[in-house]
Amino acid sequence: MIACIRILLATILLMLPLAPAAAQEPPCIRWQMVPGTSEQTGRLRNFSLPTWQCRERAVRPSEKPVACQLYSKTVDRATGTKICTYRKPGISGDQKTVSVPVGLDCSAQIRC
């Protein structure tokens, strides 16, 4: 009996499609079960197993917007505009510079 189950599981695993590593989608974070069906054909009854479908996939960190925080602000004496420098959190600490008109102030954080 156990040998039959092992053969059945091995057969099912061999039938699953394999995707190349570069084309893989992000992992699924929410699943939905689709119930199996039952059909009457003559004297026999055919059952299909329930299947699972992905409802929501995770978002890659590189695709999410990041909140950059204000690092420094200076005033350009020639034009009177404020130059705000924002820094991205993390190890890289990339900087982004934004010029602001005279009447406005630098915001504490922006999306970058």
C-alpha positions, 0 to 999 in steps of 0.5 A, spaced: 500 500 500 505 504 501 509 503 495 503 504 491 502 511 494 509 513 493 509 511 486 503 515 485 506 521 488 512 520 484 508 520 478 504 527 480 511 530 481 514 528 475 507 531 471 508 538 474 511 544 470 518 547 471 519 554 470 526 557 468 529 560 474 530 567 471 522 567 469 520 565 476 514 570 479 515 572 486 512 567 491 505 567 492 502 570 499 495 568 499 492 561 496 485 559 494 482 552 494 478 550 488 474 544 490 474 538 486 468 535 482 464 529 482 461 526 475 457 520 475 458 516 468 454 510 468 456 505 474 463 509 476 464 515 479 470 520 477 473 524 482 477 530 481 482 532 487 481 540 489 486 544 486 490 551 489 490 557 485 494 563 487 490 569 489 496 574 491 503 575 489 509 578 493 511 585 491 519 585 490 523 590 494 526 593 488 519 594 485 516 598 491 517 605 492 521 607 498 521 613 503 527 618 502 528 622 508 531 629 509 538 629 509 540 636 508 538 643 506 541 649 503 539 655 500 542 658 493 544 665 494 544 667 487 537 664 485 534 664 492 531 657 491 532 652 497 536 645 495 533 639 499 538 633 499 534 626 501 537 620 502 535 613 501 535 608 507 539 602 507 546 600 506 547 604 499 544 610 502 543 613 495 542 621 495 537 625 491 537 632 490 531 637 489 530 644 488 524 648 492 521 655 490 522 660 495 516 660 498 516 653 500 520 649 505 523 642 504 518 636 506 521 631 511 520 625 507 519 624 499 518 617 495 523 616 491 
